[in-house]
Amino acid sequence: MAPAMKAMKTSAKPMTKGALVDALATAHEVKKSQCTKMMATLAEVATEQVKTAGVFTIPGVCRIKTRVKPATKAGTREMFGKMTVVKAKPAKTVVKAFPVAALKKSI
């Protein structure tokens, strides 16, 4: 039998929005309020571009794409060895984020 996978060490906490704004403000000598507005504008532009074009890239960080998940038919399916009744689900658009190759290489 294969050995169980070990859990990743999570000693470091992820950076909050406030900490990110603070880091950007100190690095570029800008007020925190200005950095907060720039972050909000980036979010608005990204949302608009994803809605219209379906793709948005933040250079050096990630690429955000939309994908249409097809509708599923109602019926019975085998799950975990048992037959279960499944309801029909409509098609929906899913948003996914993929890291840029440069980010993958740096980690």
Secondary structure, DSSP 4 states (H G I P E B T S, - for coil): -PPPPPPPP--SPPPPHHHHHHHHHHHHT--HHHHHHHHHHHHHHHHHHHHHTSEEEETTTEEEEEEEEPPB--EEEEETTEEEEE--B--EEEEEEEE-HHHHHH-
